[in-house]
Amino acid sequence: MKLLEERIRKDGVVKEGNILKVDSFLNHQMDVALFNAMGEEWKRLFADRPINKILTIEASGIAIAAIVAQHFNVPVVFAKKAQSVNLDGEMYTTKIESFTHKRTYDVIVSKKFLSSEDHILVIDDFLANGCAVDGLIDLIQSAGATVEGVGIAIEKGFQTGGKVLRDKGIRVESLAIIESMDASTGEIVFREQ
């Protein structure tokens, strides 16, 4: 998606440790018009799938997923990283390691929001090693639901997550795939799609 690639080139900041800072438009301050264009693109890409729910993980994926859900006219469920007093009943749980935060989270979704009837599109802002998406797929499979695909805003193509998921037969549609990035020069090279 050229629009997203251009925005990454314009406003993204490459940091040491393979970190791409896009907080000015994607995951701190949010460009809702850009999210809307991303939602349109995922709707086009997954038009052939019977999606009835969007699943994401808190926190950065929620805003993107909510706008994407408008294009599919379906609800969003987000996996929580912490148990709270508001959560009741039985839960699906899994563990997810965060590339950015360098820690492991217990992630939960109430069983009343995922069922074997669901056809789910996973949406997230980044795909690096694939741990978050793997965890969300684990939750979906625990519910007996169907993974219809994964929509990623920015994939770090030089890391293993995308390849591992695709090798498992998961349909992954990343709107921008970074082949390489250099913290010393700020250069970002995108994969041709």
C-alpha positions in Angstrom: 0.0 0.0 0.0 1.9 3.0 -1.3 0.1 5.5 0.9 1.3 3.7 4.1 4.8 3.3 2.7 5.0 7.0 1.9 3.9 7.9 5.4 6.5 5.5 6.9 9.2 7.2 4.8 8.0 10.6 5.7 7.3 10.2 9.4 8.9 6.9 10.6 12.1 6.9 12.6 14.5 4.0 12.5 16.1 3.3 15.8 18.8 0.8 16.9 17.7 -2.7 17.5 15.4 -3.0 14.5 12.9 -0.6 16.0 10.7 1.5 13.7 9.1 4.4 15.5 5.7 5.3 13.9 4.1 6.9 16.9 3.2 10.1 15.1 0.6 8.4 13.0 0.1 4.7 13.9 0.4 3.8 17.5 0.4 6.8 19.8 -1.1 9.7 17.7 -3.4 8.1 15.2 -4.1 9.2 11.6 -7.7 8.0 11.4 -8.0 8.8 7.6 -5.0 6.6 7.0 -6.6 3.8 9.1 -9.7 4.2 7.0 -7.7 3.7 3.8 -6.1 0.7 5.4 -9.5 -0.7 6.3 -10.7 -0.3 2.7 -7.6 -2.2 1.5 -8.1 -5.1 3.9 -11.8 -5.3 2.9 -10.7 -5.5 -0.7 -8.1 -8.1 0.0 -10.3 -10.3 2.2 -13.6 -9.7 0.3 -13.7 -13.5 -0.5 -13.7 -14.6 3.1 -16.8 -14.9 5.4 -15.4 -12.8 8.2 -17.7 -12.2 11.1 -15.2 -10.9 13.7 -12.0 -9.0 14.0 -9.5 -10.0 16.7 -6.6 -7.9 17.9 -4.5 -7.5 21.0 -4.3 -4.5 23.3 -3.3 -1.8 22.9 -1.9 -0.6 19.6 -4.0 -2.9 17.5 -7.4 -1.7 18.9 -7.8 1.6 17.0 -6.8 0.1 13.7 -9.1 -3.0 14.2 -12.1 -0.8 15.2 -11.9 1.1 11.9 -11.3 -2.0 9.9 -14.3 -3.6 11.5 -16.5 -0.8 10.2 -15.6 -1.8 6.6 -16.6 -5.4 7.4 -19.6 -4.4 9.5 -18.5 -6.8 12.3 -17.5 -6.5 15.9 -13.9 -6.3 17.3 -12.7 -8.5 20.1 -9.4 -7.6 21.7 -7.2 -9.9 23.7 -6.4 -8.4 27.1 -2.9 -8.5 28.6 -4.1 -8.3 32.2 -6.9 -9.9 34.3 -9.3 -7.3 35.7 -12.3 -7.4 38.1 -14.6 -6.7 35.1 -13.7 -10.0 33.4 -15.9 -12.8 34.5 -16.7 -16.3 33.4 -14.4 -18.7 31.5 -11.4 -17.4 29.5 -9.2 -18.6 26.7 -5.6 -17.9 27.6 -2.2 -17.9 26.0 1.2 -16.4 26.5 2.7 -13.9 24.1 6.2 -12.5 24.0 6.4 -8.8 22.9 9.3 -7.9 20.6 9.0 -4.2 21.5 8.5 -4.5 25.2 10.8 -7.6 25.7 8.4 -9.3 28.1 5.9 -12.1 28.1 2.2 -11.5 28.7 -0.6 -13.7 29.7 -3.3 -12.8 27.2 -7.0 -13.6 27.7 -10.3 -13.4 25.9 -13.6 -14.2 27.4 -15.1 -17.4 26.0 -18.4 -15.6 25.4 -16.8 -13.6 22.6 -15.1 -16.4 20.6 -16.9 -19.5 19.4 -16.7 -22.3 16.9 -19.1 -20.3 14.7 -16.6 -17.4 14.2 -14.6 -16.7 11.1 -11.9 -14.3 12.3 -9.6 -11.8 10.7 -6.6 -11.0 12.9 -5.5 -7.3 12.7 -2.3 -5.9 14.2 0.0 -2.9 13.7 3.3 -4.8 13.5 4.6 -8.2 12.6 8.1 -9.0 13.6 8.7 -12.4 15.0 5.1 -13.3 14.9 4.6 -14.0 18.6 1.5 -11.9 19.1 -0.2 -13.3 16.0 0.7 -16.8 17.0 -0.9 -16.2 20.4 -4.0 -14.8 18.8 -4.2 -17.8 16.5 -3.8 -20.1 19.5 -6.9 -18.3 21.1 -8.9 -18.7 17.9 -8.0 -22.4 17.7 -8.9 -22.9 21.4 -12.3 -21.6 20.6 -12.7 -23.9 17.5 -13.1 -20.8 15.4 -11.7 -20.4 11.9 -8.7 -18.1 11.1 -9.6 -16.4 7.8 -6.5 -14.4 7.6 -4.1 -11.9 9.2 -4.0 -8.2 8.3 -0.8 -6.4 9.3 -0.1 -2.7 8.9 3.7 -3.0 8.9 5.7 -6.3 8.5 9.4 -6.5 9.2 10.1 -8.8 6.3 13.7 -9.3 7.5 12.4 -11.0 10.6 10.9 -14.5 10.6 7.2 -13.9 11.7 5.7 -13.5 8.2 7.5 -16.4 6.7 6.6 -18.7 9.6 2.9 -17.8 9.4 2.8 -18.2 5.6 4.6 -21.5 5.8 1.8 -22.7 8.2 -0.7 -21.9 5.5 -2.0 -18.7 7.1 -3.0 -16.0 4.7 -1.1 -12.9 5.7 -1.8 -9.5 4.0 0.7 -6.9 5.1 0.1 -3.4 3.8 3.8 -2.5 4.0 6.7 -5.0 4.2 10.1 -3.6 5.2 13.0 -5.5 3.6 15.6 -3.6 5.5 16.1 -0.5 7.6 19.3 1.3 8.7 19.3 3.3 12.0 22.5 5.1 11.0 21.1 6.5 7.8 17.3 6.3 8.4 16.9 4.4 5.1 13.9 2.1 4.8 13.7 -0.4 1.9 10.2 -1.9 1.1 9.5 -5.2 -0.5 7.7 -4.9 -3.8 4.2 -6.4 -3.6 
